Amino acid sequence: MSRKVVITINDSHEIDGQTETAKLSTVGRYEEKENGYLLRYLETEDFKGSETTVSYIDGVVTMKRLGGKHNAQLIVEPGKRYSCMYATEYVDLMLGVHGKEVKSRVSENEGELFFSYVLDFNTGFCSQNKLKITFRFE
């Protein structure tokens, strides 16, 4: 079953001791799956033209952005490191993603997904990242 949701994403990443934050609010779809759920929404601003799907299945977060100029896949599982693709109009990069924490809760009217991870490039530290996605059913 697919339901309309209002999604708010709070993104925080730390690079060289400096923290940057961003916030996005949009409308999307929620689909309940066995052992989890999917959130889908269309990107705006820098990623306009892309559709992002965030899945939470069995405690693992997978985030895919397809279409547009920036395609990416990110897998976050606490205690594990995955190699993930990040493609831009100029270059394709392979990044390491070391999962730190994943938490989720869903109620009748709303939900929240929090995950944190460390990015590396050529095994060198890039950034510490935290995303908090809240959603409210329409």
N, CA, C and O atoms as a MOPAC input file, in Angstrom:
PM7 MOZYME 1SCF
protein

 N      0.84000 1    -1.17100 1     0.00000 1
 C      0.00000 1     0.00000 1     0.00000 1
 C      0.89600 1     1.24900 1     0.00000 1
 O      1.84500 1     1.33300 1     0.77900 1
 N      0.59700 1     2.19700 1    -0.85900 1
 C      1.34300 1     3.43900 1    -0.96400 1
 C      0.51800 1     4.58300 1    -0.38100 1
 O     -0.67600 1     4.70100 1    -0.65700 1
 N      1.17200 1     5.43100 1     0.43500 1
 C      0.49000 1     6.56800 1     1.04300 1
 C      1.29000 1     7.84400 1     0.80500 1
 O      2.52000 1     7.82100 1     0.76900 1
 N      0.58200 1     8.94600 1     0.64600 1
 C      1.22900 1    10.24000 1     0.49000 1
 C      1.76700 1    10.69100 1     1.84400 1
 O      1.10500 1    10.53900 1     2.87100 1
 N      3.00300 1    11.26100 1     1.83000 1
 C      3.62700 1    11.75700 1     3.04800 1
 C      4.29000 1    13.10700 1     2.79800 1
 O      4.71800 1    13.41600 1     1.68600 1
 N      4.36300 1    13.89300 1     3.85500 1
 C      5.19000 1    15.09600 1     3.86200 1
 C      6.49300 1    14.70400 1     4.54100 1
 O      6.49500 1    14.22900 1     5.67600 1
 N      7.60400 1    14.90700 1     3.83700 1
 C      8.91600 1    14.45500 1     4.29600 1
 C      9.78100 1    15.66800 1     4.62700 1
 O      9.84100 1    16.62900 1     3.86000 1
 N     10.44400 1    15.60900 1     5.77000 1
 C     11.42100 1    16.63200 1     6.13500 1
 C     12.75200 1    15.93800 1     6.40400 1
 O     12.83100 1    14.99300 1     7.18800 1
 N     13.79600 1    16.42800 1     5.73600 1
 C     15.12500 1    15.83700 1     5.87200 1
 C     16.06000 1    16.87000 1     6.48400 1
 O     16.21900 1    17.97000 1     5.95400 1
 N     16.66700 1    16.51500 1     7.58500 1
 C     17.69600 1    17.33700 1     8.22000 1
 C     19.02700 1    16.61800 1     8.05500 1
 O     19.21600 1    15.51300 1     8.56300 1
 N     19.94000 1    17.25300 1     7.34400 1
 C     21.23900 1    16.67900 1     7.00500 1
 C     22.33100 1    17.46400 1     7.71800 1
 O     22.32000 1    18.69500 1     7.72100 1
 N     23.26300 1    16.75300 1     8.31700 1
 C     24.39600 1    17.38400 1     8.98700 1
 C     25.64600 1    16.62000 1     8.60200 1
 O     25.67900 1    15.39300 1     8.70000 1
 N     26.67700 1    17.33200 1     8.16400 1
 C     27.94900 1    16.66400 1     7.91500 1
 C     29.10000 1    17.51800 1     8.41300 1
 O     29.09200 1    18.74500 1     8.31300 1
 N     30.08500 1    16.82300 1     8.95000 1
 C     31.25100 1    17.46900 1     9.54300 1
 C     32.49100 1    17.12300 1     8.73400 1
 O     32.80800 1    15.95400 1     8.51200 1
 N     33.18800 1    18.17400 1     8.29900 1
 C     34.42700 1    18.01600 1     7.54700 1
 C     35.46000 1    18.94000 1     8.17700 1
 O     35.21100 1    20.13600 1     8.32500 1
 N     36.61000 1    18.40200 1     8.54900 1
 C     37.69700 1    19.19900 1     9.14200 1
 C     37.22100 1    20.06500 1    10.30700 1
 O     37.62000 1    21.22400 1    10.41900 1
 N     36.37900 1    19.51700 1    11.16900 1
 C     35.90800 1    20.23000 1    12.34600 1
 C     34.81000 1    21.24400 1    12.08400 1
 O     34.31300 1    21.86400 1    13.02400 1
 N     34.42000 1    21.42800 1    10.83900 1
 C     33.34900 1    22.36200 1    10.48400 1
 C     32.07900 1    21.57400 1    10.18100 1
 O     32.09900 1    20.62100 1     9.40300 1
 N     30.96500 1    21.98300 1    10.80800 1
 C     29.69000 1    21.30600 1    10.58100 1
 C     28.80100 1    22.15300 1     9.69100 1
 O     28.61800 1    23.34800 1     9.92400 1
 N     28.25500 1    21.51900 1     8.67200 1
 C     27.29700 1    22.17000 1     7.78100 1
 C     25.97900 1    21.42000 1     7.88400 1
 O     25.95600 1    20.19600 1     8.00900 1
 N     24.87900 1    22.17100 1     7.82900 1
 C     23.56100 1    21.54900 1     7.91000 1
 C     22.70700 1    22.02100 1     6.73400 1
 O     22.93800 1    23.08600 1     6.16000 1
 N     21.72600 1    21.20600 1     6.39700 1
 C     20.76600 1    21.54400 1     5.34800 1
 C     19.42700 1    20.93100 1     5.73100 1
 O     19.36400 1    19.92800 1     6.44100 1
 N     18.36200 1    21.55500 1     5.24600 1
 C     17.01900 1    21.05600 1     5.52300 1
 C     16.21700 1    21.09500 1     4.23500 1
 O     16.28200 1    22.06200 1     3.47600 1
 N     15.45600 1    20.02600 1     3.99600 1
 C     14.60000 1    19.92400 1     2.81700 1
 C     13.24100 1    19.41700 1     3.25500 1
 O     13.14900 1    18.45000 1     4.01000 1
 N     12.19400 1    20.06100 1     2.78800 1
 C     10.83100 1    19.56700 1     3.00100 1
 C     10.20900 1    19.33500 1     1.63800 1
 O     10.33000 1    20.16800 1     0.74000 1
 N      9.54000 1    18.19800 1     1.48600 1
 C      8.94700 1    17.84500 1     0.21100 1
 C      7.79000 1    16.87900 1     0.43600 1
 O      7.54900 1    16.42600 1     1.55500 1
 N      7.09300 1    16.57700 1    -0.62700 1
 C      6.00200 1    15.60300 1    -0.59600 1
 C      6.49000 1    14.35500 1    -1.30700 1
 O      7.18600 1    14.44200 1    -2.31800 1
 N      6.12600 1    13.19200 1    -0.78000 1
 C      6.55600 1    11.94300 1    -1.38300 1
 C      5.56900 1    10.82800 1    -1.11800 1
 O      4.40900 1    11.06600 1    -0.78300 1
 N      6.04900 1     9.60900 1    -1.27400 1
 C      5.22600 1     8.42000 1    -1.08100 1
 C      5.91100 1     7.49600 1    -0.07800 1
 O      7.13700 1     7.40200 1    -0.02100 1
 N      5.07500 1     6.81600 1     0.71300 1
 C      5.50800 1     5.81900 1     1.68500 1
 C      4.92400 1     4.48800 1     1.24300 1
 O      3.73400 1     4.40000 1     0.94100 1
 N      5.75000 1     3.45300 1     1.20200 1
 C      5.27800 1     2.10200 1     0.88800 1
 C      5.74200 1     1.15600 1     1.98400 1
 O      6.93400 1     1.06500 1     2.28100 1
 N      4.80100 1     0.46700 1     2.57000 1
 C      5.13900 1    -0.53400 1     3.57200 1
 C      5.63700 1    -1.78500 1     2.86600 1
 O      5.04800 1    -2.22900 1     1.88100 1
 N      6.72400 1    -2.35000 1     3.37600 1
 C      7.31700 1    -3.56100 1     2.83000 1
 C      7.47000 1    -4.57200 1     3.95400 1
 O      7.40000 1    -4.22400 1     5.13300 1
 N      7.67900 1    -5.82500 1     3.57700 1
 C      7.95500 1    -6.83900 1     4.57900 1
 C      9.25000 1    -6.43900 1     5.28300 1
 O     10.26500 1    -6.22300 1     4.62100 1
 N      9.23100 1    -6.33800 1     6.58800 1
 C     10.38600 1    -5.98500 1     7.41500 1
 C     10.86000 1    -4.53800 1     7.25500 1
 O     12.00600 1    -4.22700 1     7.58000 1
 N      9.97600 1    -3.63800 1     6.74800 1
 C     10.39800 1    -2.24700 1     6.64000 1
 C      9.50400 1    -1.40000 1     5.75500 1
 O      8.30100 1    -1.64300 1     5.65400 1
 N     10.10600 1    -0.39800 1     5.11100 1
 C      9.34100 1     0.52100 1     4.27500 1
 C     10.25300 1     1.25700 1     3.29100 1
 O     11.47800 1     1.22700 1     3.41200 1
 N      9.62300 1     1.91600 1     2.31700 1
 C     10.31400 1     2.77400 1     1.35200 1
 C      9.72900 1     4.17000 1     1.41600 1
 O      8.53000 1     4.33600 1     1.64000 1
 N     10.56800 1     5.16900 1     1.22100 1
 C     10.14400 1     6.54900 1     1.02700 1
 C     10.66800 1     6.97400 1    -0.33700 1
 O     11.83200 1     6.73300 1    -0.65900 1
 N      9.80900 1     7.61000 1    -1.14800 1
 C     10.21600 1     8.10000 1    -2.47000 1
 C      9.83600 1     9.56200 1    -2.59100 1
 O      8.76200 1     9.97600 1    -2.15400 1
 N     10.73100 1    10.34400 1    -3.19300 1
 C     10.42600 1    11.75100 1    -3.42400 1
 C     11.27000 1    12.27500 1    -4.58100 1
 O     12.32300 1    11.72300 1    -4.89900 1
 N     10.79200 1    13.34900 1    -5.20200 1
 C     11.52600 1    14.00600 1    -6.26800 1
 C     12.43900 1    15.06000 1    -5.65700 1
 O     12.03400 1    15.81400 1    -4.77300 1
 N     13.66400 1    15.09900 1    -6.13700 1
 C     14.65000 1    16.06100 1    -5.64100 1
 C     14.37500 1    17.45800 1    -6.18800 1
 O     13.71000 1    17.61700 1    -7.21200 1
 N     14.89000 1    18.45700 1    -5.49700 1
 C     14.78800 1    19.84400 1    -5.92500 1
 C     16.19500 1    20.44900 1    -5.92400 1
 O     17.16400 1    19.76900 1    -5.58700 1
 N     16.30100 1    21.67900 1    -6.28800 1
 C     17.54600 1    22.45100 1    -6.27100 1
 C     18.67500 1    21.73400 1    -7.00700 1
 O     18.52200 1    21.42100 1    -8.18700 1
 N     19.79700 1    21.46700 1    -6.35300 1
 C     20.97900 1    20.89800 1    -7.01500 1
 C     20.73000 1    19.53900 1    -7.66500 1
 O     21.40000 1    19.19000 1    -8.63700 1
 N     19.78600 1    18.77900 1    -7.14700 1
 C     19.53600 1    17.42700 1    -7.64900 1
 C     18.23400 1    17.33300 1    -8.44100 1
 O     17.71300 1    16.23900 1    -8.65800 1
 N     17.71700 1    18.46800 1    -8.86800 1
 C     16.45000 1    18.50400 1    -9.60500 1
 C     16.51100 1    17.55400 1   -10.79800 1
 O     17.52100 1    17.47800 1   -11.49800 1
 N     15.41700 1    16.83500 1   -11.01500 1
 C     15.36300 1    15.84700 1   -12.08500 1
 C     15.64000 1    14.43900 1   -11.61400 1
 O     15.51500 1    13.49100 1   -12.39000 1
 N     16.01200 1    14.28400 1   -10.36100 1
 C     16.29800 1    12.96500 1    -9.79500 1
 C     15.16500 1    12.52600 1    -8.88000 1
 O     14.47800 1    13.34900 1    -8.27500 1
 N     14.98300 1    11.21100 1    -8.79200 1
 C     14.07200 1    10.64300 1    -7.80400 1
 C     14.91700 1     9.90000 1    -6.78500 1
 O     15.80600 1     9.12900 1    -7.14600 1
 N     14.63400 1    10.13600 1    -5.50600 1
 C     15.35400 1     9.45700 1    -4.44000 1
 C     14.43500 1     8.45900 1    -3.75200 1
 O     13.28300 1     8.76200 1    -3.44100 1
 N     14.96600 1     7.26500 1    -3.52200 1
 C     14.26800 1     6.22600 1    -2.77300 1
 C     15.11900 1     5.88500 1    -1.56200 1
 O     16.29300 1     5.53800 1    -1.69600 1
 N     14.52800 1     5.98400 1    -0.38600 1
 C     15.18700 1     5.60200 1     0.85800 1
 C     14.44700 1     4.39200 1     1.39100 1
 O     13.24600 1     4.45700 1     1.65400 1
 N     15.16100 1     3.28600 1     1.55200 1
 C     14.52200 1     2.09300 1     2.10000 1
 C     15.10900 1     1.77600 1     3.46700 1
 O     16.30100 1     1.95400 1     3.71900 1
 N     14.24000 1     1.30600 1     4.32500 1
 C     14.62800 1     0.80700 1     5.64700 1
 C     14.09700 1    -0.61200 1     5.72000 1
 O     12.90300 1    -0.82800 1     5.92200 1
 N     14.98700 1    -1.57500 1     5.55400 1
 C     14.60900 1    -2.99100 1     5.55300 1
 C     15.54500 1    -3.73400 1     6.50500 1
 O     16.76500 1    -3.68900 1     6.34400 1
 N     14.97400 1    -4.41200 1     7.49000 1
 C     15.75600 1    -5.20900 1     8.44300 1
 C     16.89800 1    -4.41600 1     9.07600 1
 O     17.98700 1    -4.95300 1     9.28100 1
 N     16.65600 1    -3.14100 1     9.38700 1
 C     17.66600 1    -2.33000 1    10.07600 1
 C     18.75600 1    -1.75600 1     9.19300 1
 O     19.71100 1    -1.16600 1     9.69800 1
 N     18.63100 1    -1.92000 1     7.87400 1
 C     19.61500 1    -1.40200 1     6.92100 1
 C     18.96000 1    -0.31500 1     6.07800 1
 O     17.84500 1    -0.48800 1     5.58500 1
 N     19.66000 1     0.80700 1     5.91600 1
 C     19.17200 1     1.90200 1     5.08400 1
 C     19.87900 1     1.85700 1     3.73900 1
 O     21.10600 1     1.77200 1     3.67900 1
 N     19.11200 1     1.91400 1     2.66700 1
 C     19.65200 1     2.04700 1     1.32300 1
 C     19.03100 1     3.29600 1     0.71100 1
 O     17.81100 1     3.46200 1     0.71000 1
 N     19.87800 1     4.16200 1     0.19600 1
 C     19.41600 1     5.41300 1    -0.39500 1
 C     19.89500 1     5.44000 1    -1.84200 1
 O     21.09600 1     5.37100 1    -2.10500 1
 N     18.94500 1     5.54300 1    -2.78800 1
 C     19.27900 1     5.57900 1    -4.21300 1
 C     18.73300 1     6.85800 1    -4.83200 1
 O     17.56900 1     7.20500 1    -4.63500 1
 N     19.57500 1     7.55000 1    -5.57600 1
 C     19.15500 1     8.73900 1    -6.31700 1
 C     19.41200 1     8.43900 1    -7.78600 1
 O     20.55100 1     8.19500 1    -8.18500 1
 N     18.34600 1     8.45900 1    -8.59600 1
 C     18.46300 1     8.13300 1   -10.01200 1
 C     17.85800 1     9.23000 1   -10.87000 1
 O     16.90400 1     9.89700 1   -10.47000 1
 N     18.42600 1     9.40600 1   -12.05600 1
 C     17.96300 1    10.44100 1   -12.96800 1
 C     18.72500 1    11.72200 1   -12.68700 1
 O     19.39500 1    11.82800 1   -11.66000 1
 N     18.63600 1    12.68200 1   -13.56700 1
 C     19.35600 1    13.93400 1   -13.35000 1
 C     20.84700 1    13.75200 1   -13.51100 1
 O     21.29800 1    12.77800 1   -14.11300 1
 N     21.61900 1    14.69000 1   -12.97500 1
 C     23.07300 1    14.71000 1   -13.16200 1
 C     23.84500 1    13.99100 1   -12.06800 1
 O     25.02700 1    13.69600 1   -12.24400 1
 N     23.20200 1    13.70500 1   -10.94400 1
 C     23.89900 1    13.09800 1    -9.80200 1
 C     23.18900 1    11.81900 1    -9.39500 1
 O     22.14500 1    11.86500 1    -8.74400 1
 N     23.75100 1    10.67800 1    -9.77500 1
 C     23.19700 1     9.38300 1    -9.39500 1
 C     24.05300 1     8.80700 1    -8.27600 1
 O     25.27900 1     8.91500 1    -8.29200 1
 N     23.38900 1     8.19800 1    -7.31200 1
 C     24.14000 1     7.66700 1    -6.18100 1
 C     23.40100 1     6.50400 1    -5.54500 1
 O     22.17800 1     6.39100 1    -5.63300 1
 N     24.17300 1     5.64800 1    -4.90400 1
 C     23.60800 1     4.59800 1    -4.06500 1
 C     24.44300 1     4.55300 1    -2.79200 1
 O     25.67300 1     4.54500 1    -2.84200 1
 N     23.76300 1     4.52300 1    -1.65700 1
 C     24.40800 1     4.55700 1    -0.35900 1
 C     23.77000 1     3.46900 1     0.49800 1
 O     22.54400 1     3.38700 1     0.58000 1
 N     24.58000 1     2.63800 1     1.13200 1
 C     24.07700 1     1.59500 1     2.02800 1
 C     24.65500 1     1.85800 1     3.41500 1
 O     25.86900 1     1.97600 1     3.58000 1
 N     23.76700 1     1.95000 1     4.41500 1
 C     24.20700 1     2.22200 1     5.79000 1
 C     23.70800 1     1.09500 1     6.69000 1
 O     22.50600 1     0.89700 1     6.86700 1
 N     24.66100 1     0.37000 1     7.24500 1
 C     24.37500 1    -0.69800 1     8.20100 1
 C     25.37700 1    -0.55400 1     9.34200 1
 O     26.58500 1    -0.57100 1     9.10600 1
 N     24.89500 1    -0.41200 1    10.56800 1
 C     25.81500 1    -0.20400 1    11.69000 1
 C     26.91200 1    -1.26700 1    11.75600 1
 O     26.64600 1    -2.46700 1    11.68100 1
 N     28.16100 1    -0.78900 1    11.90000 1
 C     29.29800 1    -1.69200 1    12.05300 1
 C     29.83100 1    -2.28500 1    10.76400 1
 O     30.76100 1    -3.09000 1    10.80400 1
 N     29.26700 1    -1.91100 1     9.61200 1
 C     29.73300 1    -2.45600 1     8.33900 1
 C     30.15200 1    -1.32600 1     7.40400 1
 O     29.64600 1    -0.20800 1     7.49700 1
 N     31.08000 1    -1.63200 1     6.50400 1
 C     31.53200 1    -0.68600 1     5.49800 1
 C     31.16600 1    -1.21100 1     4.12100 1
 O     31.44200 1    -2.36500 1     3.79200 1
 N     30.54900 1    -0.36800 1     3.32600 1
 C     30.18000 1    -0.70200 1     1.95500 1
 C     30.86900 1     0.26000 1     0.99800 1
 O     31.12600 1     1.41200 1     1.34900 1
 N     31.16500 1    -0.20200 1    -0.19500 1
 C     31.63100 1     0.66800 1    -1.27200 1
 C     30.40400 1     1.07700 1    -2.06800 1
 O     29.62200 1     0.23400 1    -2.50600 1
 N     30.24500 1     2.37800 1    -2.24900 1
 C     29.05200 1     2.89400 1    -2.90300 1
 C     29.42600 1     3.85300 1    -4.02100 1
 O     30.43700 1     4.55200 1    -3.94500 1
 N     28.59700 1     3.87800 1    -5.06100 1
 C     28.84500 1     4.70000 1    -6.23800 1
 C     28.19200 1     6.06400 1    -6.09600 1
 O     27.05500 1     6.17700 1    -5.63800 1
 N     28.92800 1     7.10500 1    -6.49700 1
 C     28.39800 1     8.45700 1    -6.57700 1
 C     28.82000 1     9.00100 1    -7.93600 1
 O     30.00600 1     9.22200 1    -8.17900 1
 N     27.85000 1     9.21500 1    -8.82200 1
 C     28.13200 1     9.65300 1   -10.18500 1
 C     27.66900 1    11.08800 1   -10.37800 1
 O     26.55400 1    11.44900 1   -10.00400 1
 N     28.54300 1    11.90500 1   -10.96800 1
 C     28.18500 1    13.27700 1   -11.31000 1
 C     28.31600 1    13.43300 1   -12.82700 1
 O     28.70900 1    12.49600 1   -13.52200 1
 N     27.98800 1    14.60300 1   -13.32400 1
 C     28.11600 1    14.83800 1   -14.76100 1
 C     29.58200 1    14.85500 1   -15.19200 1
 O     29.87500 1    14.72500 1   -16.38000 1
 N     30.51200 1    15.01500 1   -14.23600 1
 C     31.93700 1    15.11200 1   -14.55500 1
 C     32.73400 1    13.84600 1   -14.28500 1
 O     33.63600 1    13.49900 1   -15.04700 1
 N     32.39500 1    13.15200 1   -13.19200 1
 C     33.20600 1    11.99800 1   -12.79500 1
 C     32.36100 1    11.03100 1   -11.95700 1
 O     31.41300 1    11.44000 1   -11.28500 1
 N     32.71700 1     9.75300 1   -12.00700 1
 C     32.11000 1     8.74200 1   -11.14700 1
 C     33.09500 1     8.43300 1   -10.02300 1
 O     34.28600 1     8.23100 1   -10.25900 1
 N     32.57500 1     8.40200 1    -8.79500 1
 C     33.41800 1     8.14300 1    -7.63300 1
 C     32.94800 1     6.89400 1    -6.90200 1
 O     31.75400 1     6.59800 1    -6.86300 1
 N     33.89200 1     6.16800 1    -6.32600 1
 C     33.57800 1     5.05400 1    -5.45500 1
 C     33.94000 1     5.51000 1    -4.04300 1
 O     35.09800 1     5.81500 1    -3.75900 1
 N     32.94200 1     5.55600 1    -3.16200 1
 C     33.13700 1     6.01900 1    -1.79700 1
 C     32.93100 1     4.87400 1    -0.82100 1
 O     32.11900 1     3.98000 1    -1.06100 1
 N     33.66000 1     4.90500 1     0.26600 1
 C     33.44200 1     3.96100 1     1.35100 1
 C     32.43500 1     4.54900 1     2.32300 1
 O     32.52700 1     5.72300 1     2.68100 1
 N     31.47000 1     3.73500 1     2.75400 1
 C     30.44400 1     4.17700 1     3.69600 1
 C     30.48000 1     3.23600 1     4.89800 1
 O     30.13400 1     2.05900 1     4.79100 1
 N     30.90600 1     3.77600 1     6.05200 1
 C     30.97300 1     2.99300 1     7.28900 1
 C     29.77600 1     3.38500 1     8.15200 1
 O     29.72200 1     4.49700 1     8.67700 1
 N     28.81700 1     2.46800 1     8.29600 1
 C     27.61100 1     2.73700 1     9.07300 1
 C     27.88200 1     2.82700 1    10.55800 1
 O     28.59300 1     1.99500 1    11.12300 1
 N     27.31200 1     3.84100 1    11.18900 1
 C     27.47600 1     4.03300 1    12.63100 1
 C     26.19800 1     3.67500 1    13.38500 1
 O     26.23100 1     2.88500 1    14.32900 1
 N     25.06000 1     4.26400 1    12.96400 1
 C     23.82400 1     4.08600 1    13.72300 1
 C     22.62600 1     4.16700 1    12.77300 1
 O     22.62700 1     4.95000 1    11.82300 1
 N     21.61400 1     3.35300 1    13.04100 1
 C     20.34700 1     3.38100 1    12.30900 1
 C     19.22600 1     3.18700 1    13.31800 1
 O     19.23200 1     2.22900 1    14.09100 1
 N     18.24900 1     4.12000 1    13.30500 1
 C     17.07600 1     3.99800 1    14.18300 1
 C     15.84300 1     4.39500 1    13.37800 1
 O     15.88800 1     5.30800 1    12.55300 1
 N     14.74700 1     3.69500 1    13.63200 1
 C     13.49500 1     4.01600 1    12.94800 1
 C     12.31300 1     3.74900 1    13.86400 1
 O     12.34400 1     2.87000 1    14.72500 1
 N     11.26400 1     4.54500 1    13.64500 1
 C      9.98500 1     4.29100 1    14.30500 1
 C      8.89500 1     4.79400 1    13.37100 1
 O      9.05000 1     5.81500 1    12.70000 1
 N      7.80200 1     4.06500 1    13.34200 1
 C      6.64300 1     4.45000 1    12.53200 1
 C      5.39700 1     4.23600 1    13.37200 1
 O      5.22700 1     3.18300 1    13.98700 1
 N      4.52100 1     5.24400 1    13.39600 1
 C      3.24500 1     5.13500 1    14.09000 1
 C      2.12500 1     5.29200 1    13.06000 1
 O      2.38200 1     5.34200 1    11.85700 1
 N      0.92600 1     5.36500 1    13.52500 1
 C     -0.23500 1     5.48700 1    12.64600 1
 C     -0.20900 1     6.77600 1    11.82100 1
 O     -0.68100 1     6.78900 1    10.68400 1
 N      0.34100 1     7.86800 1    12.38500 1
 C      0.28800 1     9.17500 1    11.72900 1
 C      1.61700 1     9.71100 1    11.21500 1
 O      1.63900 1    10.63900 1    10.40700 1
 N      2.74100 1     9.12700 1    11.68200 1
 C      4.03600 1     9.69800 1    11.33700 1
 C      5.15100 1     8.68200 1    11.51700 1
 O      4.93700 1     7.57000 1    11.99900 1
 N      6.34700 1     9.09600 1    11.11300 1
 C      7.50200 1     8.22900 1    11.29500 1
 C      8.78000 1     9.03300 1    11.31300 1
 O      8.79400 1    10.22300 1    11.00100 1
 N      9.86200 1     8.35400 1    11.68600 1
 C     11.16600 1     8.99300 1    11.74400 1
 C     12.23400 1     7.95200 1    11.43100 1
 O     12.15500 1     6.80700 1    11.87600 1
 N     13.22600 1     8.36700 1    10.66100 1
 C     14.36700 1     7.51600 1    10.33900 1
 C     15.61900 1     8.34100 1    10.58100 1
 O     15.76700 1     9.43100 1    10.02800 1
 N     16.51900 1     7.82400 1    11.40500 1
 C     17.78800 1     8.48200 1    11.68700 1
 C     18.90200 1     7.51600 1    11.32500 1
 O     18.84700 1     6.33600 1    11.66900 1
 N     19.91700 1     8.02300 1    10.62600 1
 C     21.09100 1     7.20200 1    10.37700 1
 C     22.33400 1     8.07900 1    10.29200 1
 O     22.27900 1     9.23100 1     9.86200 1
 N     23.45900 1     7.50100 1    10.71600 1
 C     24.73200 1     8.21300 1    10.67800 1
 C     25.79100 1     7.28700 1    10.08700 1
 O     25.72100 1     6.06400 1    10.20500 1
 N     26.77600 1     7.92000 1     9.44500 1
 C     27.80800 1     7.15900 1     8.75700 1
 C     29.02500 1     8.04600 1     8.51000 1
 O     28.93800 1     9.27300 1     8.56900 1
 N     30.15900 1     7.40600 1     8.23200 1
 C     31.38500 1     8.09300 1     7.87000 1
 C     31.68700 1     7.76400 1     6.41700 1
 O     31.64200 1     6.60300 1     6.01100 1
 N     31.99900 1     8.80400 1     5.62900 1
 C     32.40500 1     8.61800 1     4.23200 1
 C     33.92100 1     8.64900 1     4.13800 1
 O     34.58100 1     9.43500 1     4.81700 1
 N     34.47500 1     7.77200 1     3.27600 1
 C     35.90000 1     7.84200 1     2.97700 1
 C     36.10000 1     7.73800 1     1.47400 1
 O     35.27800 1     7.17400 1     0.75200 1
 N     37.20200 1     8.29200 1     1.03100 1
 C     37.58300 1     8.23700 1    -0.38200 1
 C     39.02900 1     7.77100 1    -0.43600 1
 O     39.90400 1     8.38200 1     0.17800 1
 N     39.28700 1     6.68900 1    -1.17200 1
 C     40.61900 1     6.06800 1    -1.17900 1
 C     41.07600 1     5.76300 1     0.24300 1
 O     42.24600 1     5.95000 1     0.57800 1
 N     40.16600 1     5.30100 1     1.06500 1
 C     40.33400 1     4.94300 1     2.47500 1
 C     40.72100 1     6.12100 1     3.36700 1
 O     41.05000 1     5.91600 1     4.53600 1
 N     40.69200 1     7.34300 1     2.85100 1
 C     40.95600 1     8.53300 1     3.66000 1
 C     39.64600 1     9.18000 1     4.08300 1
 O     38.70000 1     9.23300 1     3.29800 1
 N     39.58100 1     9.66900 1     5.30700 1
 C     38.36900 1    10.27200 1     5.85900 1
 C     37.86800 1    11.42200 1     4.98200 1
 O     38.65100 1    12.27400 1     4.56000 1
 N     36.57000 1    11.44100 1     4.71300 1
 C     35.92700 1    12.55700 1     3.99700 1
 C     35.03900 1    13.35300 1     4.93400 1
 O     35.21400 1    14.56200 1     5.09000 1
 N     34.07600 1    12.66700 1     5.56500 1
 C     33.13000 1    13.39100 1     6.41200 1
 C     32.37200 1    12.44700 1     7.33700 1
 O     32.25300 1    11.24800 1     7.08500 1
 N     31.86500 1    13.03400 1     8.41600 1
 C     30.96200 1    12.36500 1     9.35900 1
 C     29.57000 1    12.91000 1     9.03700 1
 O     29.39100 1    14.12700 1     8.99500 1
 N     28.58100 1    12.04200 1     8.80700 1
 C     27.27000 1    12.46100 1     8.33400 1
 C     26.14700 1    11.92900 1     9.20700 1
 O     26.20900 1    10.81200 1     9.72000 1
 N     25.10300 1    12.76800 1     9.36600 1
 C     23.89400 1    12.37300 1    10.09000 1
 C     22.68900 1    12.85900 1     9.30000 1
 O     22.64100 1    14.01200 1     8.87100 1
 N     21.71800 1    11.97500 1     9.11200 1
 C     20.46100 1    12.34600 1     8.46300 1
 C     19.29600 1    11.95400 1     9.35500 1
 O     19.23100 1    10.83900 1     9.87300 1
 N     18.38500 1    12.88800 1     9.51900 1
 C     17.14900 1    12.61700 1    10.24200 1
 C     16.01400 1    12.92000 1     9.26800 1
 O     15.83300 1    14.05700 1     8.83300 1
 N     15.26100 1    11.88400 1     8.94000 1
 C     14.13400 1    12.01800 1     8.02100 1
 C     12.85900 1    11.79900 1     8.82600 1
 O     12.65600 1    10.72900 1     9.40000 1
 N     12.00900 1    12.81000 1     8.86500 1
 C     10.71100 1    12.65700 1     9.50600 1
 C      9.66200 1    12.70100 1     8.41300 1
 O      9.84200 1    13.37200 1     7.39600 1
 N      8.56100 1    11.98300 1     8.62300 1
 C      7.48000 1    11.99300 1     7.64800 1
 C      6.13800 1    11.91400 1     8.35000 1
 O      5.97700 1    11.27900 1     9.39200 1
 N      5.19200 1    12.58400 1     7.73500 1
 C      3.83000 1    12.66200 1     8.28800 1
 C      2.87700 1    12.22700 1     7.18300 1
 O      2.94800 1    12.71500 1     6.05500 1
 N      1.98300 1    11.29900 1     7.52500 1
 C      1.02300 1    10.80000 1     6.53200 1
 C     -0.05200 1    11.85500 1     6.27400 1
 O     -0.54300 1    12.49600 1     7.20200 1
 N     -0.40600 1    12.02300 1     5.01500 1
 C     -1.45800 1    12.97200 1     4.60400 1
 C     -2.80000 1    12.28600 1     4.65200 1
 O     -3.82000 1    12.90300 1     4.34600 1

